[in-house]
Amino acid sequence: MTPRRKYLISKADKLIRQLVFEKANNRCQWCGGHADDPHHIIGRSHLMHRWRLFNILALCRRCHSEWHWIGKAEAYERLKEFPEYQFYRDEASLKSIGTVGDGQIEDVIKELERDETR
């Protein structure tokens, strides 16, 4: 990975983190405590979903640890409690979700894509 690509990925990660916490008013979306950790429902390694706002939950550290401990099936069931995450029936349903409408992140993603073609 080139230093430029590494920088752009880091920049996009920071921007999406900020948006996720702003959207949740810095509150954990499961328990209501202070949000410390962004959690990617579909893992960060899947770049197609990495910067999609509806793929990321604002969680406190305790709830983030619990998410990983309880397993994916139960975690998806718990997501059904939240109206904004009703579309998470399975990973395939994520294909219909658009990217974040924030111009800064979209610009960084475009730079990443241009970088790949070089």
C-alpha positions as CSV (number, residue, x, y, z in Angstrom):
1,M,0.0,0.0,0.0
2,T,1.4,3.4,-1.0
3,P,1.8,6.1,1.6
4,R,-0.8,8.2,-0.2
5,R,-3.4,5.4,-0.2
6,K,-2.7,4.8,3.5
7,Y,-3.2,8.5,4.2
8,L,-6.5,8.7,2.2
9,I,-7.9,5.6,4.0
10,S,-7.0,7.1,7.3
11,K,-8.6,10.4,6.4
12,A,-11.8,8.7,5.3
13,D,-11.9,6.6,8.5
14,K,-11.6,9.8,10.6
15,L,-14.3,11.6,8.7
16,I,-16.8,8.7,8.9
17,R,-16.1,8.2,12.6
18,Q,-16.9,11.8,13.2
19,L,-20.2,11.6,11.3
20,V,-21.2,8.4,13.1
21,F,-20.7,9.9,16.5
22,E,-22.4,13.2,15.5
23,K,-25.4,11.2,14.1
24,A,-25.7,9.3,17.5
25,N,-25.1,12.5,19.6
26,N,-22.0,10.7,21.0
27,R,-24.3,8.1,22.6
28,C,-24.0,4.3,22.4
29,Q,-26.7,3.1,20.1
30,W,-27.4,0.1,22.3
31,C,-27.2,1.3,25.9
32,G,-27.2,5.1,25.7
33,G,-23.9,5.5,27.4
34,H,-21.0,7.5,26.0
35,A,-19.9,6.2,22.6
36,D,-16.2,5.4,22.3
37,D,-16.0,2.9,19.4
38,P,-17.4,2.9,15.9
39,H,-18.4,-0.7,15.0
40,H,-18.6,-1.8,11.4
41,I,-21.5,-4.2,10.9
42,I,-19.9,-5.6,7.8
43,G,-16.1,-5.6,8.5
44,R,-13.8,-2.7,7.5
45,S,-11.9,-5.0,5.2
46,H,-14.9,-4.9,2.8
47,L,-14.1,-1.5,1.3
48,M,-17.4,-1.4,-0.5
49,H,-19.1,-1.0,2.9
50,R,-16.3,0.6,5.0
51,W,-17.5,4.2,4.7
52,R,-21.3,3.7,4.5
53,L,-22.9,5.5,7.4
54,F,-25.6,2.8,7.8
55,N,-22.9,0.2,8.2
56,I,-21.5,1.7,11.3
57,L,-22.8,1.9,14.9
58,A,-21.6,4.2,17.6
59,L,-21.0,1.9,20.6
60,C,-19.5,2.2,24.0
61,R,-16.5,-0.1,24.7
62,R,-18.7,-2.5,26.8
63,C,-21.3,-2.9,24.0
64,H,-18.7,-3.1,21.3
65,S,-17.0,-6.0,23.2
66,E,-20.5,-7.6,23.7
67,W,-21.2,-7.4,20.0
68,H,-18.2,-9.5,19.2
69,W,-18.8,-11.9,22.0
70,I,-22.5,-12.7,21.2
71,G,-21.9,-13.6,17.6
72,K,-23.2,-12.3,14.3
73,A,-26.6,-14.1,14.4
74,E,-27.7,-12.6,17.7
75,A,-26.2,-9.2,16.9
76,Y,-28.3,-9.1,13.7
77,E,-31.4,-9.9,15.8
78,R,-30.6,-7.1,18.2
79,L,-30.2,-4.7,15.3
80,K,-33.9,-5.3,14.5
81,E,-34.8,-3.2,17.6
82,F,-33.5,-0.1,15.8
83,P,-35.7,1.3,13.0
84,E,-32.8,2.8,11.1
85,Y,-31.1,-0.6,10.9
86,Q,-34.1,-2.7,9.8
87,F,-32.5,-3.4,6.5
88,Y,-29.8,-5.6,8.1
89,R,-31.5,-8.9,7.6
90,D,-28.4,-10.3,6.1
91,E,-25.2,-9.1,4.4
92,A,-26.6,-9.4,0.9
93,S,-29.3,-6.7,1.7
94,L,-26.5,-4.1,2.1
95,K,-26.0,-3.9,-1.6
96,S,-29.0,-1.5,-1.9
97,I,-27.7,1.0,0.6
98,G,-26.0,4.1,-0.8
99,T,-22.8,5.7,0.3
100,V,-22.6,8.5,2.8
101,G,-23.9,11.8,1.3
102,D,-21.0,13.8,2.8
103,G,-18.9,15.4,0.1
104,Q,-15.6,15.2,2.0
105,I,-15.8,11.4,2.3
106,E,-17.0,11.0,-1.3
107,D,-14.0,13.1,-2.5
108,V,-11.6,10.9,-0.5
109,I,-13.1,7.7,-1.9
110,K,-12.8,9.1,-5.4
111,E,-9.1,9.8,-4.8
112,L,-8.7,6.2,-3.5
113,E,-10.3,4.9,-6.7
114,R,-8.1,7.1,-8.9
115,D,-5.1,5.9,-7.0
116,E,-6.0,2.3,-7.7
117,T,-6.1,2.8,-11.4
118,R,-2.5,4.3,-11.5
